[in-house]
Amino acid sequence: MTIKAGDKIPAVTLKIMGKEGPENITSADIFDGKKVVLFAVPGAFTPGCSVTHLPGYVVNADKIKAKGVDTIACMAVNDAFVMGAWGKSQNAEELLMLADGNGEFTSALGLELDATGFGMGKRSRRFAMIVDKGVVTYLAVEPAGGIDESSAEKLMAHL
């Protein structure tokens, strides 16, 4: 079942790239007591994600945070090394780059994408959500091939 507005974020452990290598970060660490914008992409370094989706959040990070957002997080079903390198290559210092390497969080959200036909395995659908103190207040899930509803520009209208 897909998560929806009013639902609590599931308890999971994700990874981030730390100074010494991959580090655990829990959903409680990310969401409890905070207002968070989380957006997910099918894959780091892929064209739509690198050219359009992530850059919109990087460019608008200050505007998003000015609307009371504590954290802007980007997630993909990739490992922490890839997410860390992608964040650096995209100048995404203001964003928390979350690795859902095994797709456990994506699965718990009910937002899986079967990209096996493209040789990419199981991934995350492209989406964006606003989470206030661990509860989803807004969710936009893209139709196949879309990169509009979950854009930073569209999301800001809901903050």
PAZAPA-4460 file (N, C-alpha, C; in steps of 0.05 Angstrom, whole numbers, plus 32768, in hexadecimal, padded with zeros to 4 digits):
% residues 159
    n_x    n_y    n_z   ca_x   ca_y   ca_z    c_x    c_y    c_z   seq   type   mol
   8011   7FE8   8000   8000   8000   8000   8012   8019   8000     1      M     A
   800B   802C   7FF0   801A   8045   7FEE   8015   8058   8005     2      T     A
   8029   8063   8010   8026   8077   8025   8016   808F   801A     3      I     A
   8008   809C   802C   7FF8   80B3   8024   7FF8   80C9   803A     4      K     A
   7FEE   80E0   8033   7FED   80F6   8046   7FDE   80EC   805F     5      A     A
   7FE9   80F2   8076   7FDE   80EA   8090   7FEB   80D1   809C     6      G     A
   7FFB   80C3   808B   8009   80AB   8095   8024   80B3   80A1     7      D     A
   802C   80A2   80B5   8046   80A6   80C2   805C   8098   80B1     8      K     A
   8073   80A5   80AF   808A   8099   80A1   8092   807F   80B0     9      I     A
   8097   806A   80A0   809F   8051   80AD   80BB   8052   80B9    10      P     A
   80BF   8042   80CD   80D9   8040   80DB   80EC   802F   80CA    11      A     A
   8101   803B   80C0   8115   802D   80B0   8131   8039   80B5    12      V     A
   8145   802B   80AC   8160   8036   80AD   816A   8039   8091    13      T     A
   8174   8051   808B   8180   8057   8071   819D   805C   8075    14      L     A
   81AB   8064   805F   81C7   806A   8061   81CD   8085   8055    15      K     A
   81E1   8092   8060   81EC   80AB   8055   820A   80A7   8054    16      I     A
   8217   80B7   8043   8234   80B6   8041   8240   80C9   8056    17      M     A
   824F   80BD   8069   825C   80CD   807D   8279   80D1   8076    18      G     A
   8288   80DF   8087   82A4   80E4   8081   82B5   80CB   8080    19      K     A
   82AD   80B6   808F   82BC   809D   808F   82B0   8087   807F    20      E     A
   8299   808D   8071   828B   8079   8062   826E   8079   8068    21      G     A
   825F   8065   805F   8242   8064   8063   823B   8063   8081    22      P     A
   8226   8072   8088   821C   8073   80A4   81FE   806E   80A3    23      E     A
   81F4   8062   80B9   81D8   805E   80BC   81CA   8078   80C5    24      N     A
   81B2   807B   80BB   81A1   8091   80C4   8184   8085   80C4    25      I     A
   8176   8089   80DA   815B   807E   80DC   8146   8092   80D2    26      T     A
   812F   8088   80CC   8119   809A   80C4   8113   80AD   80DC    27      S     A
   8115   80A3   80F4   8110   80B4   810C   8125   80CB   810C    28      A     A
   813E   80C6   8106   8153   80DB   8105   814B   80F0   80F1    29      D     A
   8140   80E8   80DA   813A   80FA   80C4   8120   810A   80C9    30      I     A
   810B   80FC   80D3   80F0   8109   80D3   80E5   8111   80EE    31      F     A
   80ED   8105   8104   80E1   810B   811D   80E6   8128   8125    32      D     A
   80D0   8136   812B   80D1   8152   8134   80D9   8166   811F    33      G     A
   80DA   815E   8106   80E3   8170   80F1   80CF   8172   80DA    34      K     A
   80D2   8187   80CA   80C4   8189   80B1   80D8   8182   809B    35      K     A
   80D1   816E   808B   80E4   8163   8078   80D7   8162   805C    36      V     A
   80E6   8169   8048   80DE   8165   802C   80F0   814D   8024    37      V     A
   80E2   8137   801B   80F0   8120   8011   80E8   811C   7FF4    38      L     A
   80FB   811A   7FE3   80F5   8113   7FC7   8106   80FB   7FBF    39      F     A
   80FB   80EB   7FAE   8109   80D2   7FA6   810B   80D1   7F87    40      A     A
   8121   80C5   7F7F   8126   80C3   7F62   812B   80A5   7F5C    41      V     A
   8126   809D   7F43   812C   8081   7F3C   8149   807A   7F3D    42      P     A
   815B   808D   7F39   8178   8086   7F3A   818A   809E   7F38    43      G     A
   819E   809E   7F49   81B3   80B3   7F48   81C1   80B2   7F2D    44      A     A
   81C9   80C9   7F24   81D8   80CC   7F0B   81C8   80C6   7EF2    45      F     A
   81AE   80C1   7EF4   819E   80BC   7EDC   8196   80D7   7ED1    46      T     A
   8190   80D9   7EB7   818C   80F3   7EAA   8176   8105   7EB7    47      P     A
   815E   80FB   7EB9   8149   810C   7EC4   814E   8115   7EE1    48      G     A
   815A   8102   7EF0   8160   8108   7F0C   8176   811C   7F0F    49      C     A
   818B   811A   7EFE   81A2   812C   7F00   819E   8147   7EF3    50      S     A
   818E   8147   7EDD   818B   8160   7ECE   8174   8171   7ED8    51      V     A
   815F   8164   7EE2   8147   8173   7EE9   813F   8170   7F07    52      T     A
   813B   8158   7F11   812F   8154   7F2B   8140   815F   7F42    53      H     A
   8158   8153   7F46   816A   815C   7F5B   8172   8179   7F59    54      L     A
   8179   8183   7F41   8181   819F   7F40   816B   81B3   7F49    55      P     A
   8152   81AC   7F44   813D   81BE   7F4D   813D   81C1   7F6C    56      G     A
   8143   81AC   7F7A   8144   81AE   7F97   815D   81BC   7FA1    57      Y     A
   8173   81B8   7F92   818C   81C5   7F9A   8189   81E3   7F96    58      V     A
   817F   81EC   7F80   817C   8208   7F7A   8168   8216   7F8D    59      V     A
   8153   8207   7F95   813E   8212   7FA6   8141   820C   7FC3    60      N     A
   8157   8200   7FCC   815A   81F8   7FE8   8155   820E   7FFB    61      A     A
   8160   8226   7FF6   815D   823C   8009   813F   8245   800A    62      D     A
   8132   8245   7FF4   8115   824D   7FF4   8104   8238   8002    63      K     A
   810B   821F   7FFF   80FC   8209   800C   8101   820B   802A    64      I     A
   8119   820E   8033   811F   8210   804F   8113   8229   805B    65      K     A
   8111   823F   804C   8105   8257   8056   80E7   8254   805C    66      A     A
   80DB   823F   8051   80BF   8239   8057   80BC   8226   806F    67      K     A
   80D1   8224   807F   80CF   8215   8098   80D7   81F7   8096    68      G     A
   80E4   81F0   8080   80EE   81D5   807D   8109   81D2   808A    69      V     A
   810C   81BD   809B   8125   81B8   80A9   8139   81A9   8098    70      D     A
   812E   8196   8088   813F   8184   8078   8133   817F   805D    71      T     A
   8144   8180   8049   813D   8177   802E   814D   815E   8028    72      I     A
   813F   8148   8023   814C   812E   8020   8146   8123   8004    73      A     A
   815A   8119   7FF7   8158   810C   7FDD   815E   80EE   7FE2    74      C     A
   814D   80DD   7FD8   8151   80C0   7FDC   8150   80B1   7FC2    75      M     A
   8160   809C   7FC0   815F   808A   7FA9   8167   806E   7FB3    76      A     A
   815F   805A   7FA4   8167   803F   7FA9   8183   803C   7F9C    77      V     A
   8196   8047   7FA9   81B2   8046   7FA2   81C1   8043   7FBD    78      N     A
   81DB   803D   7FBB   81EB   803B   7FD4   81F5   8057   7FDD    79      D     A
   81FF   8058   7FF5   8208   8071   8001   8220   807D   7FF1    80      A     A
   8231   806C   7FE6   8248   8077   7FD6   823D   8086   7FBE    81      F     A
   822A   807A   7FB0   821F   8087   7F98   8210   80A1   7FA0    82      V     A
   8200   809F   7FB5   81F0   80B7   7FBC   8203   80CE   7FC6    83      M     A
   8218   80C7   7FD4   822C   80DB   7FDC   823A   80E8   7FC5    84      G     A
   8242   80D7   7FB2   8250   80E2   7F9A   823D   80F3   7F89    85      A     A
   8224   80EA   7F86   8211   80F9   7F76   820B   8114   7F83    86      W     A
   8208   8114   7F9D   8203   812D   7FAC   821A   8141   7FA8    87      G     A
   8233   8137   7FAA   824A   8148   7FA5   824B   8153   7F89    88      K     A
   8245   8142   7F75   8246   814A   7F59   8231   815E   7F52    89      S     A
   821B   815F   7F62   8205   8171   7F5D   8204   8189   7F70    90      Q     A
   821A   818C   7F80   821B   81A3   7F93   8203   81A3   7FA6    91      N     A
   81FC   818B   7FAF   81E4   8188   7FC0   81EB   8188   7FDE    92      A     A
   81FD   8199   7FE7   8206   8199   8003   81EF   819F   8016    93      E     A
   81DB   81AE   800D   81C4   81B5   801E   81B0   819E   8021    94      E     A
   81B3   8188   8012   81A0   8172   8012   81AC   815A   8020    95      L     A
   819A   814A   802C   81A2   8131   8039   819E   811C   8023    96      L     A
   81B4   810F   801B   81B3   80FB   8006   81B0   80DF   8012    97      M     A
   8198   80D4   8010   8191   80BB   801D   8194   80A3   800A    98      L     A
   81A1   808F   8013   81A4   8076   8004   8192   8061   800F    99      A     A
   8180   8058   7FFF   816D   8042   8006   8177   8029   7FF5   100      D     A
   818F   8021   7FFB   819D   800D   7FEA   818D   7FF4   7FE4   101      G     A
   817F   7FE9   7FF8   816F   7FD1   7FF4   8152   7FD7   7FED   102      N     A
   814A   7FF0   7FEC   812F   7FF7   7FE5   811B   7FF2   7FFC   103      G     A
   8125   7FEF   8014   8113   7FE9   802B   8100   8000   8031   104      E     A
   810A   8018   8031   80FA   8030   8037   80E6   8034   8020   105      F     A
   80EF   8032   8008   80DE   8035   7FF0   80C7   8020   7FF1   106      T     A
   80CE   8008   7FF8   80B9   7FF3   7FFA   80A6   7FF9   8011   107      S     A
   80B0   8002   8028   809E   8009   803E   808B   8020   8037   108      A     A
   8094   8032   8026   8083   8048   801D   806F   803F   8007   109      L     A
   8074   8027   7FFB   8063   801E   7FE6   8068   802C   7FCC   110      G     A
   8080   8036   7FC8   8086   8046   7FB0   809C   803A   7F9F   111      L     A
   809C   801F   7F9C   80AF   8012   7F8C   80AA   8015   7F6E   112      E     A
   80C0   8014   7F5F   80BF   8015   7F42   80CE   7FFC   7F38   113      L     A
   80C2   7FEC   7F28   80CF   7FD5   7F1C   80DD   7FDE   7F02   114      D     A
   80F7   7FE2   7F04   8106   7FEB   7EED   8117   7FD5   7EE2   115      A     A
   8110   7FBC   7EE8   8120   7FA5   7EDE   8120   7FA4   7EC0   116      T     A
   810B   7FAD   7EB3   810B   7FAE   7E95   8120   7FC0   7E89   117      G     A
   812A   7FD3   7E9A   813F   7FE5   7E91   815A   7FDD   7E9C   118      F     A
   815B   7FC6   7EAA   8174   7FBD   7EB6   817C   7FCC   7ECF   119      G     A
   8168   7FD9   7EDC   816D   7FE9   7EF4   8163   7FDD   7F0D   120      M     A
   8156   7FC5   7F0C   814B   7FB8   7F24   8134   7FC7   7F30   121      G     A
   8130   7FC3   7F49   811A   7FD0   7F58   8124   7FEC   7F61   122      K     A
   8115   8000   7F5C   811C   801B   7F63   8105   8029   7F71   123      R     A
   8108   8043   7F76   80F3   8053   7F81   80E5   8062   7F6B   124      S     A
   80CA   8065   7F6D   80BC   8077   7F5B   80C6   8093   7F62   125      R     A
   80C2   80A5   7F4F   80C9   80C1   7F53   80B2   80CE   7F63   126      R     A
   80B9   80D9   7F7A   80A4   80E6   7F8A   80B0   80FC   7F9B   127      F     A
   809F   810C   7FA7   80A7   8120   7FBB   8092   8120   7FD1   128      A     A
   809A   8125   7FE9   8087   8127   7FFF   8091   813B   8013   129      M     A
   807D   8145   8022   8082   8157   8039   807B   8146   8051   130      I     A
   808D   8145   8064   8089   8136   807D   808C   8149   8095   131      V     A
   8078   814A   80A5   8078   815C   80BD   8078   814B   80D6   132      D     A
   808E   814B   80E5   8090   813B   80FD   8089   811E   80F9   133      K     A
   8093   8113   80E3   8090   80F7   80DD   8076   80EF   80CF   134      G     A
   8065   8102   80C9   804B   80FC   80BC   804B   810A   80A0   135      V     A
   8044   80FA   808C   8042   8105   8071   802B   8119   806F   136      V     A
   8031   8131   8066   801C   8145   8062   8016   814A   8044   137      T     A
   8029   8142   8033   8025   8145   8016   8036   8131   8008   138      Y     A
   802A   8125   7FF2   8039   8111   7FE2   8032   8115   7FC5   139      L     A
   8046   8117   7FB4   8043   8118   7F97   8053   8102   7F8B   140      A     A
   8045   80F0   7F7D   8053   80D9   7F70   8050   80DD   7F52   141      V     A
   8066   80DC   7F44   8067   80E0   7F27   805B   80C9   7F18   142      E     A
   804D   80CE   7F02   8046   80B9   7EF0   805F   80B0   7EE2   143      P     A
   805F   8098   7ED6   8076   808E   7EC8   8082   80A3   7EB5   144      A     A
   809C   80A8   7EB8   80AA   80BB   7EA7   80A7   80D8   7EAF   145      G     A
   8097   80DE   7EC3   8092   80FA   7ECA   80A8   8105   7EDC   146      G     A
   80AB   8120   7EDA   80BD   812F   7EEB   80B2   814A   7EF0   147      I     A
   8099   814C   7EF8   808C   8165   7EFB   807F   8168   7F17   148      D     A
   806E   8155   7F1E   805E   8157   7F37   8070   8157   7F50   149      E     A
   8087   814A   7F4E   8099   8148   7F65   80B0   815C   7F64   150      S     A
   80AE   816F   7F51   80C3   8183   7F4F   80C4   8196   7F67   151      S     A
   80DB   81A2   7F6B   80DD   81B5   7F81   80CA   81CC   7F7E   152      A     A
   80C6   81D5   7F66   80B4   81EC   7F61   8097   81E5   7F68   153      E     A
   808E   81CD   7F61   8073   81C5   7F67   8070   81C0   7F85   154      K     A
   8084   81B4   7F91   8082   81AD   7FAE   8081   81C7   7FBF   155      L     A
   8090   81DB   7FB7   8090   81F4   7FC7   8075   8200   7FCA   156      M     A
   8063   81FC   7FB7   8048   8207   7FB9   8038   81FA   7FCF   157      A     A
   8042   81E3   7FD9   8033   81D5   7FEE   8040   81D9   800A   158      H     A
   8054   81E9   800C   8061   81EE   8026   8053   8204   8035   159      L     A
***
